[in-house]
Amino acid sequence: MLWGFLFHSIIAHTSLFNILIVSGQRQLQTPGRGMECQGWDGMESARRRPGRLELNRSDDGPPETRGHGLTCPSHRFVSLFFQVLNCRTRVCQGSLMNPQSLVRGPRDGPIPKEELLVQAKEFISQFYDASKEPQPNKLARLEAVAEEIETTGSYQLTGEELNFATKQAWRNAPRCVGRIQWSNLQVFDARSCSTAKEMFEHLCRHVQYSTNGGNIRSAITIFPQRTDGKHDFRIWNSQLIRYAGYQMPDGSIMGDPATVAFTELCIQLGWKPRYGRFDVLPWILQANGQDPELFELPPELVLEVPIEHPTFTWFKELDLKWYALPAVSNMLLEVGGLEFTACPFNGWYMATEIGVRDFCDAHRYNILQDVGKRMGLETNKLSSLWKDKAVIEVNIAVLHSFQKQNVTIMDHHSATESFMKYMQNEYRLRGGCPGDWVWLVPPISGSITPVFHQEMLNYILSPFYYYQVRKNGHKKSGQVLHLGQVTAATRIKVTILYATETGKSETLAGHLGDVFNCAFNTKITCMDNYDPGDLEKETLLLVVTSTFGNGDSPSNGKGLPFTVLSSCWTSALLVPRMSRTSFFKEKQGKVHVASQSTS
C-alpha cells in the first residue's frame, strides 16, 4: 500500500491532535511529570522537558480512546522528550495536508557545522545502539564523522547507516498504516549518480524491481544528498507513475484532474500529449541543480490492472484501469542533519486509495454518480445512501480486479488490524509509536476499523520523511515556468454569488465552486459583499440563492438585485426606445441563476 503518503486531499475529521517533535534517541526512560493528553495547554507546560504521556489502554493492547477511560483501568506511559510544534491555544494544524512541521524548504547554503555535528552525533549513536556494536567502534565512528564535518563541512553515511536510516524513517512515519513491513525495505544506493540520464536509469531499475510482475516489493532509491542548496537532485513528479490530466477546449477535463497543471508543464517541456483518460506521465528529473530533463517511461515497465466487478458485468463498460505500483517521488529524507531531496519509495496499495480517493473523489475521476445510476440507485436523494452503496461496490471491484491479476493489494480492514499489532509491538519495544489519526483512519468504514477507536500521539522522530516545497518551475531561455500557474492565466473567470438565511445556499455554492474549479478560475462571494460595479467585467456570473417563509429573499440578498435593476433602468433610459429590449437581454444574459427553495 502507499502507506498514506499520497498527495491526495486529506480526509477531513473533527478530532484535533497536537503535533510534537521528538529527539532522535531511541528511547528515554527518564521519569518525569505524569501528563494526560490535554491538548496544547498541558503540553506547553512541559516544553523541552522529559516526561511521560499517559494514554488509556486495555489490558491486552495499546492505548484505547479517551472515551473508554471508565472501562480501561490500566494505563500505558509514553516516555519521550517532546516539544510542541505549530499547535497554538486556539489553532490546531492537525488536519492540514502539509503542516509546517512536516515540510522542508530549500536552503541557501550548507547547514552550519555546529548544528550538523549535534544531529550527526545523535544519529550515529542511534545507529550503534540499535546494531549493538562494541563501544570502541561507536567512538571511532563519532570521531571520524566529527573530523569529516570539520574538514569538509559535511559527512557521508556508510552503506549500513543509509540502510538503517531509510528503514527507521519509514518506521517513524506517523501517516503510514503499513509500517509493520518497515524492516523489509530494499535500499538502492544511487549516491554516485551525477546526471539526469543516470537518474532515469536508476528509476527504471527501481520500478522493474518493485513491480516484480505484480508481486510488489517495497523499495527506495537514494540519490546524492543536498550540499549547498544550489545543486539539489529532484524528481518533479509527485509519483513515479501517474496519469495525465488535460484541460479540453470546452473546459472539461480528460484524465486525472489532479495532474492538469503538471501535465501542462510536461507539454511545455516537449512531451507530446495523447489526450486519453489513462496516459502515463513522463518523468521530469533534475540532477545537480541543472535544468530539468524530460524522460518517457518504457511502457513495458508500467503494470496496469483493468477494473471489473465480480457480479456487475456492466462495470467493464466504465473502461477503468489503474497502475499497480504506488511510488512517492517528491519527499525528502532527513537523517543526522543530512537531507536527501530525491528518494523515491514505494509500498503497495490499500484498495481505498484507488476505489475511494482516485475514482470517487469529486475532484478526481468522480465516477460515483455514473456507478450509482447504473446500479439503479436513487441518486437524487441523499438519504437513500446511494453514495455509500456505490463506493463500496467500486472498492469491491478494485480488490477483485487486483486479486484476479495476482497484483498485491490490501483491504482497509486487514491493513488497520496489522497496524494495531505493529503499534502494540512498538510500545513494547520503544515505548511509543507516532500516529496521525487523521491519515490512519480509512476513508470508508472508519468506526468499524480498530484505528478509529485508538488514541494516538503525533510527533516527529529522526530519521524522517518530510514533504518538500513543490518544485514550481525553472528558468530557461529567459522564460520562467510556474507549475501552479501554467493554466491559471488561461482559465475563464467565474464568480459565484450566494444569498442565504440558513447556510444551505452557501454550502451549495461551495459545491458548485468545487465543480467549476476543475476548469475555471472560480471566486465565491456573499451577495452582500459583491460590488455591482464589477458586473460589467464578469465573463460568467452564477447566483445561488434561496427563499424562506412566503418566498421572501434572504436578508443578505435583498440589496444587490435592487441595485442591478436600478442600474439597468438608468442605463436603458440613455439608449433609444427601440434598443431597450435588446439592452436588457444583453445585460441579463450574463447572469445565470441557480435557485433553491427552502420553504
C-alpha positions in Angstrom: 0.0 0.0 0.0 1.2 3.6 -0.4 1.4 3.9 3.4 -0.7 7.1 3.4 1.9 9.3 1.7 0.0 10.1 -1.4 -0.7 13.8 -2.2 -4.4 13.2 -2.3 -6.7 15.6 -0.4 -6.7 14.8 3.2 -9.7 13.1 4.7 -11.4 15.6 7.0 -12.1 14.5 10.6 -13.2 16.5 13.5 -10.7 15.4 16.1 -7.8 17.7 16.9 -4.3 16.5 17.6 -1.1 18.1 18.7 2.0 17.8 16.6 5.1 17.1 18.6 8.7 16.7 17.8 10.9 14.1 19.5 14.7 13.7 19.7 16.4 11.1 17.6 17.2 9.0 20.7 15.6 5.6 20.6 14.0 5.7 24.0 14.4 7.9 27.1 13.3 6.2 30.2 13.9 9.3 32.4 10.9 9.5 34.7 9.1 12.8 34.7 5.9 14.6 35.4 3.0 12.4 34.5 0.7 14.1 32.0 -2.5 13.4 30.4 -3.0 14.3 26.7 -4.9 17.5 27.3 -4.0 19.5 24.2 -1.8 22.5 23.9 -2.1 24.0 27.3 -0.8 20.8 29.0 2.0 20.3 26.5 3.2 23.9 26.8 4.0 23.5 30.5 6.3 20.6 29.7 8.1 22.1 26.7 11.7 20.8 26.3 11.4 18.6 29.4 11.4 14.8 29.6 8.0 13.5 30.6 5.6 10.6 30.4 2.4 10.9 28.4 -0.4 8.8 29.8 -2.8 7.1 27.4 -5.7 4.9 28.3 -5.5 1.4 27.1 -7.0 -2.0 27.6 -5.0 -4.7 29.4 -4.2 -6.7 26.3 -3.4 -4.0 23.8 -2.1 -0.5 23.1 -3.8 2.7 24.3 -7.5 3.0 23.7 -9.7 6.1 23.2 -10.2 8.5 26.0 -13.9 7.7 25.8 -13.2 4.2 27.1 -11.5 5.6 30.2 -14.1 4.3 32.7 -13.8 0.8 31.4 -10.0 0.8 31.0 -8.4 0.8 34.4 -4.8 0.3 33.3 -2.7 2.9 31.6 0.4 3.0 29.3 3.0 5.7 29.7 5.0 7.0 26.7 8.5 8.1 27.8 9.6 10.8 25.3 11.4 14.1 25.0 8.9 16.3 23.3 8.5 19.8 22.0 5.2 21.3 20.8 5.1 22.4 17.2 2.7 24.7 15.5 -0.4 24.0 17.5 -1.4 27.1 19.4 -4.0 27.8 22.0 -6.8 28.3 19.5 -5.4 26.9 16.4 -4.5 23.2 15.6 -2.9 22.2 12.3 -3.6 18.5 12.9 -5.9 18.1 9.8 -3.8 20.2 7.4 -2.4 18.4 4.4 1.1 19.8 4.8 1.5 21.4 8.3 4.7 23.5 8.6 6.4 21.0 10.8 6.2 18.3 8.1 7.7 20.5 5.3 11.3 21.1 4.5 12.0 24.0 2.2 15.1 24.9 0.0 18.4 26.0 1.5 20.5 29.0 0.5 23.7 27.4 1.9 25.0 24.4 3.8 23.8 23.6 7.3 26.2 25.2 9.9 28.9 22.8 11.1 27.9 23.1 14.8 24.3 22.3 14.1 25.2 19.4 11.8 27.6 17.9 14.3 25.0 17.7 17.0 22.5 15.9 14.7 25.2 13.6 13.3 26.2 12.5 16.8 22.6 11.8 17.7 22.1 9.6 14.6 25.4 7.8 14.9 24.6 7.0 18.5 21.2 5.8 17.5 22.7 3.5 14.8 25.3 1.9 17.0 22.9 1.5 19.9 20.5 -0.4 17.6 23.1 -2.5 16.0 24.7 -3.3 19.4 28.2 -2.8 18.1 31.1 -2.5 20.5 31.6 0.8 22.2 35.1 1.4 20.7 33.6 1.2 17.2 31.0 3.8 18.0 33.5 6.2 19.5 35.8 5.7 16.5 33.0 6.5 14.1 31.9 9.5 16.0 35.4 10.8 15.9 35.7 10.2 12.2 32.4 12.0 11.5 33.4 15.0 13.6 36.7 15.2 11.7 34.9 15.0 8.3 32.5 17.7 9.2 35.3 20.0 10.4 37.3 19.4 7.2 34.5 19.3 4.5 31.5 20.9 6.2 29.5 17.7 5.8 29.8 13.9 6.1 28.9 10.8 4.2 26.8 7.9 5.5 28.1 4.4 5.2 26.0 1.9 3.3 24.9 0.2 6.5 24.0 3.6 8.1 22.0 4.6 5.0 20.1 1.3 5.0 19.3 1.7 8.7 18.2 5.4 8.2 15.7 4.7 5.4 14.1 1.9 7.3 13.9 3.9 10.5 12.4 6.8 8.7 9.6 4.5 7.4 9.2 3.1 11.0 8.8 6.7 12.2 6.3 7.8 9.6 3.1 8.8 11.5 0.9 8.8 8.5 1.7 5.3 7.3 -0.7 2.5 8.1 1.6 -0.3 6.8 4.6 0.2 8.9 4.6 -3.4 10.1 6.7 -4.0 6.9 9.3 -1.4 7.8 12.2 -3.8 8.1 11.5 -5.3 4.6 12.6 -2.3 2.6 15.0 -2.8 -0.3 17.5 0.1 -0.5 19.1 1.1 -3.8 22.1 3.4 -3.2 22.3 5.9 -6.2 24.5 8.4 -4.4 27.2 8.2 -7.2 24.6 9.4 -9.7 25.6 12.7 -11.4 23.2 13.3 -14.4 19.5 13.2 -15.2 20.2 10.3 -17.6 21.7 8.2 -14.8 18.7 9.2 -12.6 16.4 7.8 -15.3 18.3 4.5 -15.4 18.2 4.1 -11.6 14.4 4.8 -11.6 13.8 2.3 -14.3 15.6 -0.3 -12.2 13.5 0.7 -9.2 10.2 0.3 -11.0 11.2 -3.0 -12.5 12.3 -4.4 -9.2 9.3 -3.2 -7.2 6.7 -4.2 -9.7 8.0 -7.8 -9.9 5.3 -9.0 -12.2 2.6 -7.9 -9.7 4.2 -9.3 -6.6 5.0 -5.8 -5.3 8.2 -5.3 -3.3 8.9 -2.3 -1.1 12.0 -0.3 -2.2 13.7 3.1 -2.0 16.3 4.7 -4.2 18.6 7.3 -2.6 20.2 10.0 -4.8 23.0 12.4 -3.7 22.4 14.4 -0.6 21.9 18.2 -0.5 25.1 20.2 -0.3 24.8 24.0 -0.6 21.1 24.0 -1.7 22.0 25.0 -5.2 22.9 21.6 -6.6 19.9 19.5 -5.4 18.7 16.4 -7.1 14.9 16.5 -7.6 12.1 14.4 -9.1 9.4 16.8 -10.1 6.7 14.1 -10.3 4.7 13.5 -7.1 4.6 9.8 -8.0 6.8 7.7 -10.4 3.6 6.5 -12.1 0.6 8.8 -12.5 -1.9 9.6 -15.2 -2.1 12.8 -17.1 -4.9 15.3 -17.0 -5.8 17.6 -19.9 -7.9 20.7 -19.9 -10.1 20.5 -23.1 -11.2 23.5 -25.2 -14.8 23.2 -23.8 -13.4 23.5 -20.2 -13.8 19.8 -19.3 -11.0 17.6 -18.0 -9.8 14.5 -19.8 -7.9 12.2 -17.5 -6.9 12.9 -13.9 -7.9 16.5 -12.8 -5.2 16.4 -10.1 -2.4 16.5 -12.6 -3.7 19.2 -15.1 -1.0 21.7 -14.1 1.8 19.2 -14.1 0.6 17.8 -17.5 0.7 21.3 -19.0 4.3 21.7 -17.7 5.3 18.4 -19.3 3.7 19.6 -22.6 5.7 22.9 -22.4 8.9 20.9 -21.9 8.2 19.0 -25.1 6.0 16.0 -24.2 3.5 15.0 -26.8 0.1 14.5 -25.2 -2.2 11.7 -26.3 -5.4 13.0 -24.7 -6.5 9.8 -23.2 -8.1 9.1 -19.8 -5.1 7.0 -18.6 -1.9 8.3 -20.2 1.2 7.7 -18.1 3.0 11.0 -17.4 6.7 11.3 -18.3 9.4 12.0 -15.6 10.8 15.4 -15.1 14.3 14.9 -13.5 16.7 17.4 -12.2 20.3 16.5 -11.4 22.8 18.6 -9.5 20.7 21.7 -9.7 20.8 21.8 -13.5 17.8 22.4 -15.8 15.2 19.6 -15.6 15.0 17.0 -18.3 12.0 15.0 -19.5 12.1 11.2 -19.9 9.3 8.8 -21.2 8.8 5.7 -19.1 9.3 2.5 -21.1 5.7 1.1 -21.5 6.8 -2.4 -20.5 7.7 -1.2 -17.0 4.2 0.0 -16.2 1.9 -2.7 -14.9 -1.8 -1.7 -15.1 -4.9 -3.5 -13.9 -8.2 -3.3 -15.8 -11.0 -2.8 -13.3 -14.1 -5.1 -13.4 -16.7 -6.2 -10.9 -17.3 -9.8 -9.8 -21.1 -9.5 -10.3 -21.9 -6.3 -12.3 -21.0 -7.1 -15.9 -21.6 -3.5 -16.9 -18.6 -2.4 -14.8 -16.3 -3.1 -17.7 -18.1 -0.6 -19.8 -16.7 2.2 -17.5 -13.3 1.3 -19.1 -11.4 1.9 -15.9 -7.8 0.8 -15.0 -5.1 1.7 -12.5 -1.4 1.3 -12.2 -0.1 -1.4 -9.8 2.8 0.5 -8.3 2.3 3.5 -5.9 5.7 5.2 -5.6 6.0 8.6 -3.9 8.8 10.5 -5.5 8.9 14.1 -4.2 9.6 13.7 -0.5 12.8 14.4 1.5 14.7 12.1 3.8 16.3 13.8 6.8 18.9 11.8 8.7 21.5 13.0 11.1 21.3 16.6 9.7 21.7 15.4 6.1 18.9 16.0 3.6 18.3 13.7 0.6 16.0 15.6 -1.7 15.4 12.8 -4.2 14.5 9.5 -2.5 11.5 7.8 -4.3 10.0 4.9 -2.4 7.1 2.6 -2.8 4.9 0.1 -0.9 1.7 -1.4 -2.3 -1.8 -0.2 -2.5 -4.6 -0.2 0.1 -7.8 -0.6 -2.0 -9.5 2.5 -0.7 -6.7 4.7 -2.1 -7.9 3.7 -5.6 -11.5 2.9 -5.0 -12.5 5.8 -2.8 -10.0 8.6 -3.4 -8.8 8.2 -7.0 -12.1 7.0 -8.6 -14.8 8.6 -6.4 -13.4 11.9 -5.1 -15.3 14.8 -6.8 -12.1 16.4 -7.8 -10.6 13.2 -9.3 -12.2 10.8 -11.7 -15.6 11.2 -10.0 -17.3 8.1 -11.2 -19.7 7.8 -8.2 -22.8 9.3 -10.0 -22.3 7.0 -13.0 -21.9 3.9 -10.9 -25.0 4.8 -8.8 -27.2 5.3 -11.8 -26.0 2.0 -13.4 -26.8 0.3 -10.1 -30.4 1.7 -10.2 -30.0 3.7 -7.0 -31.9 6.9 -6.1 -29.0 9.3 -6.9 -31.2 12.3 -6.5 -31.9 11.5 -2.8 -29.0 11.8 -0.4 -30.9 10.0 2.4 -31.1 6.9 0.2 -27.4 6.5 1.0 -26.7 5.7 -2.7 -23.2 7.1 -2.4 -22.3 4.7 0.4 -23.6 1.7 -1.6 -21.9 2.8 -4.8 -18.5 3.5 -3.2 -18.5 0.0 -1.6 -19.1 -1.6 -4.9 -16.3 0.4 -6.5 -13.9 -0.9 -3.8 -15.1 -4.4 -4.3 -14.3 -4.0 -8.0 -10.8 -2.7 -7.3 -10.0 -5.6 -4.8 -11.4 -8.2 -7.2 -9.5 -6.9 -10.2 -6.1 -6.7 -8.5 -6.6 -10.1 -6.9 -7.7 -11.6 -10.2 -4.5 -10.3 -11.9 -2.4 -11.5 -8.9 -1.3 -8.0 -8.1 -0.5 -7.1 -4.4 -3.2 -5.1 -2.7 -4.7 -4.9 0.8 -8.2 -4.2 2.1 -8.6 -1.5 4.8 -9.7 -3.9 7.5 -6.6 -6.1 7.2 -4.4 -3.0 7.0 -5.7 -1.4 10.1 -5.6 -4.7 12.0 -2.0 -5.1 11.1 -1.3 -1.5 12.2 -2.7 -2.3 15.7 -0.3 -5.2 16.0 2.5 -3.0 14.9 1.6 -0.3 17.4 1.4 -2.8 20.2 4.9 -4.1 19.4 6.3 -0.5 19.1 5.0 0.4 22.6 6.7 -2.8 23.9 10.0 -2.2 22.1 10.3 1.6 22.0 7.8 2.9 24.5 5.8 4.8 21.9 4.5 4.9 18.3 3.9 8.2 16.4 0.5 8.1 14.7 -1.5 10.6 12.7 -5.1 9.5 13.4 -6.5 11.7 10.6 -4.5 9.8 8.0 -4.6 6.3 9.5 -8.4 6.0 9.7 -9.5 4.8 6.2 -11.9 7.0 4.1 -14.7 4.4 4.4 -15.9 2.2 7.3 -14.0 4.4 9.7 -15.6 3.5 13.0 -15.7 -0.3 12.3 -11.9 -0.4 12.0 -9.8 -0.5 15.2 -7.7 2.5 14.5 -10.8 4.8 14.7 -11.0 4.0 18.4 -7.3 4.2 19.1 -5.9 7.2 20.9 -2.7 8.4 19.3 0.1 11.0 19.6 1.5 12.6 16.5 5.2 13.6 16.7 8.4 13.6 14.6 11.3 11.2 15.2 14.5 11.4 13.2 15.2 10.0 10.7 12.1 11.3 9.0 10.5 11.7 5.5 9.4 15.3 5.0 7.3 16.9 2.4 9.2 19.4 0.2 8.2 22.8 -1.2 6.9 21.9 -4.6 9.3 22.4 -7.5 7.4 25.1 -9.4 9.5 25.8 -12.4 12.8 26.7 -14.0 14.5 29.4 -15.9 15.3 28.6 -19.5 15.8 30.9 -22.4 14.6 33.8 -20.3 11.2 32.1 -19.6 10.0 31.1 -16.1 7.5 28.3 -15.8 5.4 28.1 -12.7 3.7 24.7 -12.1 0.7 26.1 -10.2 0.2 29.0 -12.7 0.6 27.2 -16.0 -3.1 27.0 -16.6 -4.5 29.7 -14.2 -3.8 32.6 -16.6 -5.8 31.0 -19.4 -8.8 29.8 -17.3 -12.1 31.6 -17.7 -13.0 33.6 -14.6 -16.3 32.7 -12.9 -17.9 34.5 -10.0 -20.4 32.6 -7.8 -22.7 34.7 -5.6 -24.8 33.3 -2.8 -27.5 34.6 -0.5 -28.8 32.5 2.4 -30.6 32.5 5.7 -29.7 29.0 6.9 -26.4 28.4 5.2 -27.7 25.8 2.8 -27.2 28.0 -0.3 -23.6 28.9 0.8 -22.9 25.1 1.0 -24.4 24.6 -2.5 -22.2 27.5 -3.7 -19.2 25.8 -2.3 -20.1 22.5 -4.1 -20.6 24.5 -7.3 -17.2 26.1 -6.9 -15.6 22.7 -6.4 -17.1 21.6 -9.7 -16.1 24.7 -11.6 -12.6 24.8 -10.1 -11.6 21.8 -12.3 -11.7 24.0 -15.4 -12.3 27.6 -14.3 -10.8 30.3 -12.1 -13.6 30.4 -9.5 -14.4 33.0 -6.9 -17.2 32.6 -4.3 -18.7 35.7 -2.7 -21.6 36.6 -0.5 -24.1 38.7 -2.4 -23.9 41.5 0.3 -20.1 41.8 -0.3 -20.3 42.0 -4.1 -19.7 45.3 -5.9 -22.3 45.8 -8.5 -19.8 47.8 -10.5 -18.0 44.6 -11.2 -20.9 43.2 -13.2 -19.7 44.7 -16.5 -16.4 42.9 -16.0 -17.8 39.5 -15.4 -17.4 36.8 -18.0 -19.7 34.3 -16.2 -21.7 35.1 -13.1 -23.6 32.3 -11.2 -26.1 33.1 -8.4 -27.1 30.6 -5.8 -29.9 31.9 -3.6 -32.8 30.6 -1.5 -36.2 31.7 -0.4 -37.9 31.2 3.0 -41.2 31.8 4.6 -43.6 33.0 1.9 -40.9 33.2 -0.8 -39.0 36.1 0.8 -35.5 36.8 -0.1 -32.6 36.2 2.3 -31.5 39.3 4.2 -28.1 39.3 2.7 -29.5 39.0 -0.9 -32.0 41.9 -1.0 -29.7 44.8 -1.8 -27.9 43.5 -5.0 -31.0 42.8 -7.2 -32.4 46.2 -6.4 -29.1 47.9 -7.3 -28.7 45.9 -10.5 -32.2 46.7 -11.7 -31.8 50.3 -10.8 -28.6 50.3 -12.9 -30.4 48.6 -15.8 -33.2 51.2 -15.8 -30.8 54.1 -15.6 -28.7 52.8 -18.4 -31.8 51.9 -20.5 -33.1 55.5 -20.3 -29.9 56.6 -22.0 -30.4 54.5 -25.1 -33.1 54.8 -27.9 -36.5 53.3 -27.1 -36.3 50.6 -29.8 -33.0 49.3 -28.3 -34.1 48.8 -24.7 -35.3 45.2 -25.2 -32.0 44.1 -26.6 -30.2 46.0 -23.9 -31.9 44.1 -21.2 -31.3 40.8 -22.9 -27.6 41.5 -23.2 -27.5 42.7 -19.6 -29.4 39.8 -18.2 -27.6 37.3 -20.4 -24.5 37.4 -18.2 -26.5 36.4 -15.1 -27.3 32.7 -14.6 -29.4 31.9 -11.6 -29.4 28.6 -9.7 -32.2 28.9 -7.1 -33.3 26.6 -4.3 -36.5 26.9 -2.2 -36.0 26.2 1.5 -39.6 27.0 2.4 
